[in-house]
Amino acid sequence: MCECGGGQGQAWTRVSRMFPTSQRFPAPLQEAPPTCFLPGSWAVELEAGVYRCAATMAEDGTPPSCEEVDRDARVVLDDAAAIRRAVMCCFAAQSRVVVPGQWQAIGPSGGCQGGVMTLLVQAYDCCPT
């Protein structure tokens, strides 16, 4: 069962993987990188997600109303749009190359629903001096 308490759910970002890329970002490098390859381009795969409470059946078995189901669907779509805007604005402001991935819905299950979006961001590695 989803318990939101006084809040509306949770949102997160995480690094899911990193790999060296070729000159054609985000294509993975197909050979071993030199000890110090500059400019070293890396693809950083991030995941941004949100999870919220959703309407469930009442204890007497009554399903959620059409309005509640519609509201839950709209909230998930609004969350997806907000994450897309935040991601694109954030990395555009840093002049970073970003390749947005798909939005994947989660649930509804146990009174919770949400989704995650993956994206690849270009990063550079510097050699230590």
N, CA, C and O atoms as CSV, one atom per row, in Angstrom:
chain,resi,resn,atom,element,x,y,z
A,1,MET,N,N,0.852,-1.183,0.000
A,1,MET,CA,C,0.000,0.000,0.000
A,1,MET,C,C,0.891,1.238,0.000
A,1,MET,O,O,1.867,1.309,0.748
A,2,CYS,N,N,0.565,2.172,-0.807
A,2,CYS,CA,C,1.316,3.417,-0.901
A,2,CYS,C,C,0.904,4.344,0.231
A,2,CYS,O,O,-0.283,4.605,0.426
A,3,GLU,N,N,1.871,4.837,0.966
A,3,GLU,CA,C,1.604,5.783,2.044
A,3,GLU,C,C,2.346,7.077,1.735
A,3,GLU,O,O,3.576,7.104,1.740
A,4,CYS,N,N,1.620,8.127,1.473
A,4,CYS,CA,C,2.250,9.409,1.159
A,4,CYS,C,C,2.329,10.336,2.358
A,4,CYS,O,O,3.011,11.359,2.299
A,5,GLY,N,N,1.653,10.004,3.434
A,5,GLY,CA,C,1.681,10.886,4.597
A,5,GLY,C,C,1.169,12.265,4.219
A,5,GLY,O,O,0.144,12.398,3.551
A,6,GLY,N,N,1.897,13.294,4.657
A,6,GLY,CA,C,1.483,14.663,4.360
A,6,GLY,C,C,1.926,15.129,2.996
A,6,GLY,O,O,1.510,16.199,2.551
A,7,GLY,N,N,2.772,14.348,2.305
A,7,GLY,CA,C,3.299,14.775,1.009
A,7,GLY,C,C,2.514,14.191,-0.148
A,7,GLY,O,O,1.453,13.595,0.036
A,8,GLN,N,N,3.047,14.371,-1.328
A,8,GLN,CA,C,2.386,13.901,-2.540
A,8,GLN,C,C,3.096,12.719,-3.187
A,8,GLN,O,O,2.668,12.258,-4.246
A,9,GLY,N,N,4.166,12.217,-2.584
A,9,GLY,CA,C,4.924,11.128,-3.175
A,9,GLY,C,C,6.400,11.447,-3.116
A,9,GLY,O,O,6.858,12.133,-2.203
A,10,GLN,N,N,7.148,10.948,-4.091
A,10,GLN,CA,C,8.570,11.258,-4.127
A,10,GLN,C,C,9.067,11.357,-5.559
A,10,GLN,O,O,8.499,10.768,-6.478
A,11,ALA,N,N,10.138,12.116,-5.724
A,11,ALA,CA,C,10.810,12.248,-7.017
A,11,ALA,C,C,12.278,11.960,-6.785
A,11,ALA,O,O,12.783,12.147,-5.678
A,12,TRP,N,N,12.967,11.504,-7.823
A,12,TRP,CA,C,14.384,11.186,-7.669
A,12,TRP,C,C,15.127,11.320,-8.990
A,12,TRP,O,O,14.536,11.345,-10.069
A,13,THR,N,N,16.416,11.402,-8.864
A,13,THR,CA,C,17.335,11.251,-9.997
A,13,THR,C,C,18.453,10.336,-9.524
A,13,THR,O,O,18.802,10.325,-8.343
A,14,ARG,N,N,19.006,9.578,-10.443
A,14,ARG,CA,C,20.136,8.719,-10.116
A,14,ARG,C,C,20.963,8.464,-11.357
A,14,ARG,O,O,20.461,8.523,-12.479
A,15,VAL,N,N,22.236,8.179,-11.143
A,15,VAL,CA,C,23.112,7.758,-12.230
A,15,VAL,C,C,22.932,6.254,-12.365
A,15,VAL,O,O,23.155,5.513,-11.408
A,16,SER,N,N,22.531,5.797,-13.545
A,16,SER,CA,C,22.335,4.364,-13.723
A,16,SER,C,C,23.523,3.682,-14.398
A,16,SER,O,O,23.755,2.494,-14.175
A,17,ARG,N,N,24.283,4.417,-15.225
A,17,ARG,CA,C,25.505,3.857,-15.809
A,17,ARG,C,C,26.302,4.960,-16.478
A,17,ARG,O,O,25.789,6.046,-16.748
A,18,MET,N,N,27.580,4.658,-16.743
A,18,MET,CA,C,28.487,5.571,-17.454
A,18,MET,C,C,29.348,4.730,-18.380
A,18,MET,O,O,29.713,3.603,-18.048
A,19,PHE,N,N,29.671,5.284,-19.547
A,19,PHE,CA,C,30.566,4.565,-20.458
A,19,PHE,C,C,31.256,5.559,-21.379
A,19,PHE,O,O,30.700,6.607,-21.708
A,20,PRO,N,N,32.508,5.211,-21.805
A,20,PRO,CA,C,33.211,6.089,-22.747
A,20,PRO,C,C,32.535,6.030,-24.116
A,20,PRO,O,O,32.029,4.986,-24.529
A,21,THR,N,N,32.537,7.157,-24.805
A,21,THR,CA,C,31.880,7.211,-26.110
A,21,THR,C,C,32.872,7.531,-27.216
A,21,THR,O,O,33.974,8.028,-26.982
A,22,SER,N,N,32.439,7.226,-28.415
A,22,SER,CA,C,33.227,7.538,-29.606
A,22,SER,C,C,33.002,9.010,-29.964
A,22,SER,O,O,32.369,9.749,-29.210
A,23,GLN,N,N,33.513,9.417,-31.091
A,23,GLN,CA,C,33.298,10.788,-31.567
A,23,GLN,C,C,31.823,11.046,-31.877
A,23,GLN,O,O,31.390,12.195,-31.955
A,24,ARG,N,N,31.062,9.976,-32.052
A,24,ARG,CA,C,29.632,10.101,-32.377
A,24,ARG,C,C,28.794,9.835,-31.127
A,24,ARG,O,O,28.175,8.778,-31.001
A,25,PHE,N,N,28.778,10.779,-30.221
A,25,PHE,CA,C,28.012,10.644,-28.990
A,25,PHE,C,C,26.557,10.341,-29.320
A,25,PHE,O,O,25.996,10.999,-30.196
A,26,PRO,N,N,25.931,9.397,-28.673
A,26,PRO,CA,C,26.348,8.608,-27.522
A,26,PRO,C,C,26.812,7.195,-27.861
A,26,PRO,O,O,26.711,6.297,-27.025
A,27,ALA,N,N,27.322,6.984,-29.082
A,27,ALA,CA,C,27.781,5.642,-29.457
A,27,ALA,C,C,28.926,5.200,-28.536
A,27,ALA,O,O,29.879,5.953,-28.338
A,28,PRO,N,N,28.844,3.990,-27.972
A,28,PRO,CA,C,29.905,3.512,-27.080
A,28,PRO,C,C,31.231,3.354,-27.826
A,28,PRO,O,O,31.257,3.017,-29.009
A,29,LEU,N,N,32.309,3.600,-27.122
A,29,LEU,CA,C,33.654,3.385,-27.659
A,29,LEU,C,C,33.827,1.889,-27.863
A,29,LEU,O,O,33.515,1.108,-26.964
A,30,GLN,N,N,34.316,1.476,-29.024
A,30,GLN,CA,C,34.416,0.054,-29.346
A,30,GLN,C,C,35.792,-0.541,-29.064
A,30,GLN,O,O,35.979,-1.752,-29.176
A,31,GLU,N,N,36.749,0.298,-28.700
A,31,GLU,CA,C,38.086,-0.207,-28.360
A,31,GLU,C,C,38.477,0.359,-27.001
A,31,GLU,O,O,37.849,1.289,-26.496
A,32,ALA,N,N,39.508,-0.211,-26.427
A,32,ALA,CA,C,39.967,0.261,-25.123
A,32,ALA,C,C,40.443,1.704,-25.250
A,32,ALA,O,O,41.192,2.027,-26.172
A,33,PRO,N,N,40.017,2.577,-24.334
A,33,PRO,CA,C,40.463,3.972,-24.411
A,33,PRO,C,C,41.927,4.072,-24.018
A,33,PRO,O,O,42.405,3.270,-23.215
A,34,PRO,N,N,42.646,5.042,-24.569
A,34,PRO,CA,C,44.027,5.243,-24.137
A,34,PRO,C,C,44.040,5.590,-22.641
A,34,PRO,O,O,43.017,5.967,-22.070
A,35,THR,N,N,45.210,5.456,-22.026
A,35,THR,CA,C,45.327,5.731,-20.598
A,35,THR,C,C,44.760,7.091,-20.262
A,35,THR,O,O,44.060,7.251,-19.262
A,36,CYS,N,N,45.058,8.069,-21.093
A,36,CYS,CA,C,44.554,9.413,-20.857
A,36,CYS,C,C,44.013,9.919,-22.178
A,36,CYS,O,O,44.734,10.548,-22.953
A,37,PHE,N,N,42.738,9.643,-22.436
A,37,PHE,CA,C,42.223,10.087,-23.725
A,37,PHE,C,C,41.475,11.401,-23.554
A,37,PHE,O,O,40.425,11.472,-22.916
A,38,LEU,N,N,42.057,12.439,-24.151
A,38,LEU,CA,C,41.478,13.772,-24.137
A,38,LEU,C,C,41.152,14.175,-25.562
A,38,LEU,O,O,41.953,13.863,-26.443
A,39,PRO,N,N,40.087,14.817,-25.856
A,39,PRO,CA,C,39.045,15.050,-24.879
A,39,PRO,C,C,38.274,13.765,-24.640
A,39,PRO,O,O,37.733,13.183,-25.580
A,40,GLY,N,N,38.218,13.328,-23.427
A,40,GLY,CA,C,37.520,12.094,-23.074
A,40,GLY,C,C,36.042,12.338,-22.955
A,40,GLY,O,O,35.601,13.043,-22.048
A,41,SER,N,N,35.284,11.783,-23.832
A,41,SER,CA,C,33.837,11.960,-23.802
A,41,SER,C,C,33.203,10.730,-23.169
A,41,SER,O,O,33.508,9.594,-23.530
A,42,TRP,N,N,32.324,10.983,-22.229
A,42,TRP,CA,C,31.619,9.917,-21.536
A,42,TRP,C,C,30.119,10.147,-21.668
A,42,TRP,O,O,29.649,11.285,-21.691
A,43,ALA,N,N,29.392,9.068,-21.754
A,43,ALA,CA,C,27.932,9.133,-21.694
A,43,ALA,C,C,27.534,8.765,-20.272
A,43,ALA,O,O,27.919,7.713,-19.760
A,44,VAL,N,N,26.776,9.622,-19.652
A,44,VAL,CA,C,26.258,9.367,-18.314
A,44,VAL,C,C,24.754,9.171,-18.465
A,44,VAL,O,O,24.030,10.084,-18.861
A,45,GLU,N,N,24.301,7.972,-18.144
A,45,GLU,CA,C,22.874,7.703,-18.219
A,45,GLU,C,C,22.244,8.021,-16.871
A,45,GLU,O,O,22.611,7.456,-15.841
A,46,LEU,N,N,21.291,8.935,-16.908
A,46,LEU,CA,C,20.571,9.336,-15.705
A,46,LEU,C,C,19.137,8.816,-15.783
A,46,LEU,O,O,18.587,8.596,-16.862
A,47,GLU,N,N,18.564,8.632,-14.623
A,47,GLU,CA,C,17.161,8.263,-14.523
A,47,GLU,C,C,16.492,9.307,-13.640
A,47,GLU,O,O,16.960,9.589,-12.536
A,48,ALA,N,N,15.420,9.867,-14.118
A,48,ALA,CA,C,14.626,10.812,-13.331
A,48,ALA,C,C,13.238,10.208,-13.202
A,48,ALA,O,O,12.642,9.784,-14.192
A,49,GLY,N,N,12.728,10.171,-11.981
A,49,GLY,CA,C,11.441,9.523,-11.794
A,49,GLY,C,C,10.590,10.169,-10.725
A,49,GLY,O,O,11.038,11.023,-9.959
A,50,VAL,N,N,9.356,9.732,-10.702
A,50,VAL,CA,C,8.399,10.209,-9.708
A,50,VAL,C,C,7.454,9.055,-9.377
A,50,VAL,O,O,7.115,8.237,-10.232
A,51,TYR,N,N,7.043,9.018,-8.120
A,51,TYR,CA,C,6.133,7.986,-7.630
A,51,TYR,C,C,5.129,8.661,-6.713
A,51,TYR,O,O,5.518,9.370,-5.785
A,52,ARG,N,N,3.844,8.450,-6.957
A,52,ARG,CA,C,2.791,9.123,-6.191
A,52,ARG,C,C,1.708,8.133,-5.788
A,52,ARG,O,O,1.607,7.030,-6.324
A,53,CYS,N,N,0.906,8.567,-4.826
A,53,CYS,CA,C,-0.271,7.786,-4.455
A,53,CYS,C,C,-1.307,7.877,-5.574
A,53,CYS,O,O,-1.411,8.888,-6.268
A,54,ALA,N,N,-2.066,6.799,-5.729
A,54,ALA,CA,C,-3.121,6.736,-6.733
A,54,ALA,C,C,-4.385,6.182,-6.077
A,54,ALA,O,O,-4.323,5.504,-5.052
A,55,ALA,N,N,-5.504,6.477,-6.676
A,55,ALA,CA,C,-6.785,5.990,-6.161
A,55,ALA,C,C,-6.815,4.462,-6.201
A,55,ALA,O,O,-6.278,3.841,-7.119
A,56,THR,N,N,-7.445,3.873,-5.200
A,56,THR,CA,C,-7.581,2.414,-5.119
A,56,THR,C,C,-9.035,2.065,-4.819
A,56,THR,O,O,-9.880,2.939,-4.623
A,57,MET,N,N,-9.297,0.773,-4.790
A,57,MET,CA,C,-10.631,0.311,-4.419
A,57,MET,C,C,-10.886,0.617,-2.955
A,57,MET,O,O,-9.976,0.576,-2.127
A,58,ALA,N,N,-12.121,0.920,-2.655
A,58,ALA,CA,C,-12.523,1.128,-1.267
A,58,ALA,C,C,-12.567,-0.230,-0.561
A,58,ALA,O,O,-12.569,-1.277,-1.207
A,59,GLU,N,N,-12.601,-0.195,0.744
A,59,GLU,CA,C,-12.629,-1.440,1.518
A,59,GLU,C,C,-13.832,-2.313,1.174
A,59,GLU,O,O,-13.767,-3.533,1.327
A,60,ASP,N,N,-14.923,-1.714,0.714
A,60,ASP,CA,C,-16.109,-2.501,0.353
A,60,ASP,C,C,-16.044,-3.025,-1.087
A,60,ASP,O,O,-16.998,-3.636,-1.569
A,61,GLY,N,N,-14.917,-2.786,-1.774
A,61,GLY,CA,C,-14.736,-3.273,-3.142
A,61,GLY,C,C,-15.173,-2.318,-4.221
A,61,GLY,O,O,-15.112,-2.658,-5.403
A,62,THR,N,N,-15.614,-1.132,-3.850
A,62,THR,CA,C,-16.022,-0.128,-4.831
A,62,THR,C,C,-14.789,0.408,-5.545
A,62,THR,O,O,-13.846,0.858,-4.895
A,63,PRO,N,N,-14.785,0.366,-6.885
A,63,PRO,CA,C,-13.618,0.877,-7.610
A,63,PRO,C,C,-13.536,2.392,-7.538
A,63,PRO,O,O,-14.516,3.057,-7.204
A,64,PRO,N,N,-12.371,2.935,-7.849
A,64,PRO,CA,C,-12.247,4.402,-7.897
A,64,PRO,C,C,-13.218,4.974,-8.932
A,64,PRO,O,O,-13.581,4.307,-9.902
A,65,SER,N,N,-13.620,6.201,-8.707
A,65,SER,CA,C,-14.529,6.851,-9.658
A,65,SER,C,C,-13.795,7.188,-10.950
A,65,SER,O,O,-12.565,7.203,-10.997
A,66,CYS,N,N,-14.561,7.453,-11.980
A,66,CYS,CA,C,-13.958,7.875,-13.264
A,66,CYS,C,C,-13.140,9.142,-13.068
A,66,CYS,O,O,-12.072,9.293,-13.661
A,67,GLU,N,N,-13.636,10.048,-12.242
A,67,GLU,CA,C,-12.925,11.304,-11.989
A,67,GLU,C,C,-11.572,11.039,-11.322
A,67,GLU,O,O,-10.574,11.671,-11.669
A,68,GLU,N,N,-11.539,10.105,-10.366
A,68,GLU,CA,C,-10.269,9.788,-9.687
A,68,GLU,C,C,-9.273,9.140,-10.649
A,68,GLU,O,O,-8.087,9.469,-10.638
A,69,VAL,N,N,-9.754,8.230,-11.468
A,69,VAL,CA,C,-8.879,7.565,-12.440
A,69,VAL,C,C,-8.360,8.577,-13.455
A,69,VAL,O,O,-7.181,8.565,-13.808
A,70,ASP,N,N,-9.250,9.454,-13.923
A,70,ASP,CA,C,-8.854,10.504,-14.856
A,70,ASP,C,C,-7.818,11.434,-14.221
A,70,ASP,O,O,-6.823,11.781,-14.856
A,71,ARG,N,N,-8.051,11.837,-12.964
A,71,ARG,CA,C,-7.100,12.699,-12.249
A,71,ARG,C,C,-5.728,12.021,-12.148
A,71,ARG,O,O,-4.701,12.657,-12.388
A,72,ASP,N,N,-5.711,10.735,-11.793
A,72,ASP,CA,C,-4.440,10.013,-11.667
A,72,ASP,C,C,-3.694,9.962,-13.002
A,72,ASP,O,O,-2.476,10.129,-13.047
A,73,ALA,N,N,-4.437,9.729,-14.089
A,73,ALA,CA,C,-3.802,9.693,-15.417
A,73,ALA,C,C,-3.217,11.060,-15.773
A,73,ALA,O,O,-2.111,11.143,-16.308
A,74,ARG,N,N,-3.949,12.116,-15.482
A,74,ARG,CA,C,-3.462,13.470,-15.776
A,74,ARG,C,C,-2.225,13.817,-14.953
A,74,ARG,O,O,-1.308,14.469,-15.453
A,75,VAL,N,N,-2.196,13.384,-13.693
A,75,VAL,CA,C,-1.042,13.658,-12.830
A,75,VAL,C,C,0.209,12.979,-13.390
A,75,VAL,O,O,1.281,13.584,-13.414
A,76,VAL,N,N,0.082,11.738,-13.835
A,76,VAL,CA,C,1.230,11.025,-14.406
A,76,VAL,C,C,1.725,11.728,-15.672
A,76,VAL,O,O,2.931,11.881,-15.867
A,77,LEU,N,N,0.801,12.152,-16.528
A,77,LEU,CA,C,1.195,12.860,-17.752
A,77,LEU,C,C,1.831,14.209,-17.433
A,77,LEU,O,O,2.799,14.609,-18.081
A,78,ASP,N,N,1.294,14.908,-16.444
A,78,ASP,CA,C,1.886,16.178,-16.020
A,78,ASP,C,C,3.289,15.964,-15.451
A,78,ASP,O,O,4.197,16.749,-15.727
A,79,ASP,N,N,3.469,14.905,-14.659
A,79,ASP,CA,C,4.802,14.596,-14.118
A,79,ASP,C,C,5.794,14.311,-15.240
A,79,ASP,O,O,6.928,14.786,-15.199
A,80,ALA,N,N,5.375,13.542,-16.238
A,80,ALA,CA,C,6.258,13.230,-17.372
A,80,ALA,C,C,6.671,14.516,-18.090
A,80,ALA,O,O,7.841,14.693,-18.432
A,81,ALA,N,N,5.720,15.400,-18.314
A,81,ALA,CA,C,6.021,16.674,-18.989
A,81,ALA,C,C,6.947,17.537,-18.137
A,81,ALA,O,O,7.858,18.174,-18.666
A,82,ALA,N,N,6.726,17.563,-16.831
A,82,ALA,CA,C,7.575,18.366,-15.944
A,82,ALA,C,C,9.006,17.844,-15.942
A,82,ALA,O,O,9.950,18.634,-15.948
A,83,ILE,N,N,9.175,16.544,-15.933
A,83,ILE,CA,C,10.530,15.977,-15.955
A,83,ILE,C,C,11.196,16.276,-17.293
A,83,ILE,O,O,12.372,16.638,-17.322
A,84,ARG,N,N,10.474,16.133,-18.395
A,84,ARG,CA,C,11.062,16.466,-19.709
A,84,ARG,C,C,11.521,17.915,-19.744
A,84,ARG,O,O,12.634,18.200,-20.186
A,85,ARG,N,N,10.677,18.835,-19.284
A,85,ARG,CA,C,11.044,20.262,-19.286
A,85,ARG,C,C,12.252,20.512,-18.391
A,85,ARG,O,O,13.181,21.214,-18.788
A,86,ALA,N,N,12.248,19.950,-17.203
A,86,ALA,CA,C,13.358,20.169,-16.264
A,86,ALA,C,C,14.663,19.652,-16.840
A,86,ALA,O,O,15.690,20.326,-16.755
A,87,VAL,N,N,14.632,18.480,-17.416
A,87,VAL,CA,C,15.843,17.874,-17.979
A,87,VAL,C,C,16.384,18.723,-19.124
A,87,VAL,O,O,17.573,19.039,-19.154
A,88,MET,N,N,15.533,19.086,-20.048
A,88,MET,CA,C,15.998,19.826,-21.213
A,88,MET,C,C,16.476,21.227,-20.832
A,88,MET,O,O,17.477,21.703,-21.367
A,89,CYS,N,N,15.778,21.884,-19.922
A,89,CYS,CA,C,16.196,23.224,-19.497
A,89,CYS,C,C,17.498,23.176,-18.702
A,89,CYS,O,O,18.390,23.997,-18.914
A,90,CYS,N,N,17.604,22.234,-17.807
A,90,CYS,CA,C,18.790,22.119,-16.956
A,90,CYS,C,C,20.048,21.940,-17.792
A,90,CYS,O,O,21.025,22.667,-17.610
A,91,PHE,N,N,20.030,20.980,-18.703
A,91,PHE,CA,C,21.247,20.689,-19.459
A,91,PHE,C,C,21.485,21.688,-20.584
A,91,PHE,O,O,22.632,21.906,-20.973
A,92,ALA,N,N,20.439,22.295,-21.112
A,92,ALA,CA,C,20.621,23.348,-22.115
A,92,ALA,C,C,21.326,24.537,-21.479
A,92,ALA,O,O,22.173,25.168,-22.112
A,93,ALA,N,N,20.982,24.849,-20.231
A,93,ALA,CA,C,21.616,25.968,-19.530
A,93,ALA,C,C,23.100,25.704,-19.297
A,93,ALA,O,O,23.879,26.648,-19.160
A,94,GLN,N,N,23.497,24.450,-19.251
A,94,GLN,CA,C,24.903,24.086,-19.051
A,94,GLN,C,C,25.604,23.807,-20.374
A,94,GLN,O,O,26.765,23.397,-20.379
A,95,SER,N,N,24.927,24.019,-21.485
A,95,SER,CA,C,25.468,23.745,-22.823
A,95,SER,C,C,25.985,22.316,-22.945
A,95,SER,O,O,27.044,22.079,-23.525
A,96,ARG,N,N,25.242,21.383,-22.403
A,96,ARG,CA,C,25.602,19.972,-22.486
A,96,ARG,C,C,24.749,19.286,-23.546
A,96,ARG,O,O,23.590,19.639,-23.761
A,97,VAL,N,N,25.351,18.300,-24.202
A,97,VAL,CA,C,24.595,17.485,-25.142
A,97,VAL,C,C,23.774,16.502,-24.312
A,97,VAL,O,O,24.311,15.817,-23.442
A,98,VAL,N,N,22.484,16.436,-24.580
A,98,VAL,CA,C,21.609,15.518,-23.865
A,98,VAL,C,C,20.705,14.813,-24.871
A,98,VAL,O,O,20.133,15.436,-25.766
A,99,VAL,N,N,20.591,13.509,-24.702
A,99,VAL,CA,C,19.710,12.703,-25.547
A,99,VAL,C,C,18.621,12.134,-24.639
A,99,VAL,O,O,18.871,11.187,-23.894
A,100,PRO,N,N,17.413,12.704,-24.695
A,100,PRO,CA,C,16.350,12.198,-23.835
A,100,PRO,C,C,15.910,10.812,-24.280
A,100,PRO,O,O,15.873,10.505,-25.472
A,101,GLY,N,N,15.580,9.991,-23.312
A,101,GLY,CA,C,15.079,8.650,-23.596
A,101,GLY,C,C,13.577,8.604,-23.418
A,101,GLY,O,O,12.902,9.633,-23.410
A,102,GLN,N,N,13.076,7.417,-23.277
A,102,GLN,CA,C,11.632,7.245,-23.162
A,102,GLN,C,C,11.146,7.429,-21.729
A,102,GLN,O,O,11.906,7.290,-20.770
A,103,TRP,N,N,9.882,7.740,-21.615
A,103,TRP,CA,C,9.195,7.773,-20.328
A,103,TRP,C,C,8.546,6.403,-20.164
A,103,TRP,O,O,7.811,5.948,-21.040
A,104,GLN,N,N,8.819,5.753,-19.044
A,104,GLN,CA,C,8.258,4.439,-18.758
A,104,GLN,C,C,7.344,4.543,-17.549
A,104,GLN,O,O,7.785,4.915,-16.461
A,105,ALA,N,N,6.074,4.215,-17.736
A,105,ALA,CA,C,5.118,4.273,-16.634
A,105,ALA,C,C,5.402,3.177,-15.615
A,105,ALA,O,O,5.874,2.095,-15.966
A,106,ILE,N,N,5.110,3.467,-14.351
A,106,ILE,CA,C,5.195,2.495,-13.257
A,106,ILE,C,C,3.810,2.411,-12.631
A,106,ILE,O,O,3.242,3.426,-12.228
A,107,GLY,N,N,3.268,1.201,-12.549
A,107,GLY,CA,C,1.982,0.999,-11.898
A,107,GLY,C,C,0.826,1.438,-12.768
A,107,GLY,O,O,0.992,1.618,-13.975
A,108,PRO,N,N,-0.334,1.611,-12.179
A,108,PRO,CA,C,-0.584,1.655,-10.744
A,108,PRO,C,C,-0.535,0.261,-10.118
A,108,PRO,O,O,-0.933,-0.737,-10.719
A,109,SER,N,N,-0.033,0.240,-8.899
A,109,SER,CA,C,0.073,-0.998,-8.142
A,109,SER,C,C,0.115,-0.652,-6.659
A,109,SER,O,O,0.925,0.169,-6.228
A,110,GLY,N,N,-0.752,-1.274,-5.891
A,110,GLY,CA,C,-0.749,-1.040,-4.451
A,110,GLY,C,C,-1.026,0.388,-4.053
A,110,GLY,O,O,-0.578,0.837,-2.998
A,111,GLY,N,N,-1.756,1.108,-4.879
A,111,GLY,CA,C,-2.071,2.492,-4.559
A,111,GLY,C,C,-0.979,3.472,-4.942
A,111,GLY,O,O,-1.014,4.632,-4.533
A,112,CYS,N,N,-0.003,3.016,-5.729
A,112,CYS,CA,C,1.087,3.898,-6.184
A,112,CYS,C,C,1.178,3.852,-7.701
A,112,CYS,O,O,0.843,2.849,-8.331
A,113,GLN,N,N,1.638,4.957,-8.273
A,113,GLN,CA,C,1.885,5.027,-9.711
A,113,GLN,C,C,2.904,6.111,-9.971
A,113,GLN,O,O,3.141,6.972,-9.123
A,114,GLY,N,N,3.501,6.067,-11.138
A,114,GLY,CA,C,4.470,7.092,-11.496
A,114,GLY,C,C,5.138,6.735,-12.799
A,114,GLY,O,O,4.523,6.165,-13.700
A,115,GLY,N,N,6.419,7.083,-12.887
A,115,GLY,CA,C,7.171,6.774,-14.085
A,115,GLY,C,C,8.600,7.242,-13.975
A,115,GLY,O,O,8.960,7.994,-13.070
A,116,VAL,N,N,9.417,6.779,-14.919
A,116,VAL,CA,C,10.822,7.165,-14.984
A,116,VAL,C,C,11.180,7.541,-16.417
A,116,VAL,O,O,10.608,7.021,-17.375
A,117,MET,N,N,12.125,8.443,-16.538
A,117,MET,CA,C,12.661,8.846,-17.830
A,117,MET,C,C,14.163,8.672,-17.769
A,117,MET,O,O,14.805,9.076,-16.799
A,118,THR,N,N,14.721,8.074,-18.804
A,118,THR,CA,C,16.170,7.975,-18.890
A,118,THR,C,C,16.677,9.027,-19.857
A,118,THR,O,O,15.954,9.465,-20.752
A,119,LEU,N,N,17.914,9.426,-19.672
A,119,LEU,CA,C,18.548,10.356,-20.592
A,119,LEU,C,C,20.054,10.140,-20.553
A,119,LEU,O,O,20.617,9.746,-19.532
A,120,LEU,N,N,20.684,10.402,-21.673
A,120,LEU,CA,C,22.134,10.333,-21.778
A,120,LEU,C,C,22.683,11.743,-21.857
A,120,LEU,O,O,22.232,12.550,-22.669
A,121,VAL,N,N,23.663,12.038,-21.006
A,121,VAL,CA,C,24.274,13.357,-20.949
A,121,VAL,C,C,25.751,13.197,-21.256
A,121,VAL,O,O,26.405,12.286,-20.749
A,122,GLN,N,N,26.274,14.085,-22.090
A,122,GLN,CA,C,27.690,14.039,-22.417
A,122,GLN,C,C,28.497,14.713,-21.307
A,122,GLN,O,O,28.186,15.823,-20.874
A,123,ALA,N,N,29.532,14.019,-20.865
A,123,ALA,CA,C,30.420,14.549,-19.838
A,123,ALA,C,C,31.857,14.371,-20.316
A,123,ALA,O,O,32.134,13.554,-21.195
A,124,TYR,N,N,32.754,15.134,-19.734
A,124,TYR,CA,C,34.163,15.047,-20.119
A,124,TYR,C,C,34.989,14.687,-18.928
A,124,TYR,O,O,34.716,15.124,-17.810
A,125,ASP,N,N,36.007,13.886,-19.162
A,125,ASP,CA,C,36.895,13.434,-18.114
A,125,ASP,C,C,38.241,14.138,-18.301
A,125,ASP,O,O,38.723,14.274,-19.425
A,126,CYS,N,N,38.821,14.567,-17.236
A,126,CYS,CA,C,40.128,15.220,-17.306
A,126,CYS,C,C,41.192,14.292,-16.729
A,126,CYS,O,O,40.934,13.542,-15.787
A,127,CYS,N,N,42.363,14.350,-17.295
A,127,CYS,CA,C,43.470,13.557,-16.768
A,127,CYS,C,C,44.044,14.240,-15.545
A,127,CYS,O,O,44.200,15.461,-15.531
A,128,PRO,N,N,44.362,13.463,-14.515
A,128,PRO,CA,C,44.993,14.085,-13.346
A,128,PRO,C,C,46.393,14.584,-13.701
A,128,PRO,O,O,47.064,14.003,-14.553
A,129,THR,N,N,46.820,15.635,-13.063
A,129,THR,CA,C,48.153,16.179,-13.337
A,129,THR,C,C,49.148,15.689,-12.326
A,129,THR,O,O,50.325,16.042,-12.397
